[in-house]
Amino acid sequence: MSCGCFGGSVVKRRQSTARATGGIDEQLIRTVNHFSYDQLKLATDDFHSSNKIGRGGFGTVYKGILKDGTEVAVKTLAAQSKQGAHEFLTEINTISNVKHPNLVELIGCCIQGANRILVYEYVENKSLDKVLLDQRSTNIQLDWSKRSAICMGIARGLAFLHEELVPRIVHRDIKSSNILLDKDFNPKIGDFGLAKLFPDNITHISTRIAGTTGYLAPEYALGGQLTMKADVYSFGVLVLEIISGRSSSKTNWGGTMRLLLEWAWQLHEEGKLIEFVDPELGEFPEEEVLRYMKIAFFCTQAAANRRPLMSQVIEMLGRNVRLNEKELTAPGFFQDGEASSSKKSLESSAATSYQMSSVPVTITEVIPR
């Protein structure tokens, strides 16, 4: 049974919820539908292992069926995870009222005793990493039309977060396992546990570094300087994963200890970029695929100000435009606690601004939070 809260039961339900939350700010959860633990236990067959569909850093995700037949994804938080409790509240606060076709929709939550559970719409084809990196076991083939549509959908979701919402949202953990695919393979960005809100009057925030190795922008990984361009960088890496069918978390590409991005750039410099394409892709429009990879290089430029806005990325992906490759410099890499192959790029590009970016080189200092 769906747990929308209406009528006279609202006050009683919220009072009981407030008592059960153990001091959690009631204002934070007031606008979210509340499920009882027993409802979710019933929906998931007592959180049976056969219903397990994923596992994150702070808990497990189960498939559930509510009494009205609605399929849901039930994301539980490990009871002992103090850090996860913060991410749990961040996730509620960030996306409780945010709706977009390329964002996973939060249906409700459960805060009862020690239980902290989020309830999301169920997305049929699971996460992009499972489909992309293990095509043979999933028996799902992603042709170029699907892959290009996935790239565009993710770009639209990020542009909505960055440029249409007030305050803006930086996701901070864009990666293939956080992209879910519905029955038609439309992508939906999920897991907002690390997200940050950006008021309009600041250009960056200084924050603890969080995210996934292989996707981290160098200026963020090295100095904790977070802007929307950190998500743009992660998106660029993700596009290369989608095209190559390879994981950015490994560091053995190209026959040496190279990140996926490093290997792609090497092939580009050698005029062999077409070798980067996933051999499982089958037939594809070579010129368009090459253009997508070059757009990924623009997104991963070493200096954040040289990366495009996501609305500009959408335009670059959607139109067969000639890219100004003279503006393209080596991407920034981050590996093993230091910038790899990016220091010169950062220094050389700091004096010039990327023509498609509105972010200035000089970043105003703000109070860390």
ABEGO torsion letter per residue (X at the ends): XBABBBEAAAAAAAAAAAAAAGGBBAAAAAABBBBBAAAAAAAAGGGBAAABABBBAAEBBBBBBBAAGBBBBBBBBBAABAAAAAAAAAAAAAAAABBBAABBBBAEBBBBEABBBBBBBBBAAEBAAAAAABAAAAGBBBBAAAAAAAAAAAAAAAAAAAAABOBBBBAGABBAAABBBBAAGBBBBBGAAABBBBBAABABBBBBBBEBBGABBAAAAAAGBBBAAAAAAAAAAAAAAAAAGBBAABAABGGBBBBAAAAAAAAAAAGAAAAABBAAAEBBBAAAAAAAAAAAAAAABABAAABBBAAAAAAAAABBBBBBAAABBBBBBBBGGBBBGAAAAAAAAAABBBAABABBABBBBBBBX
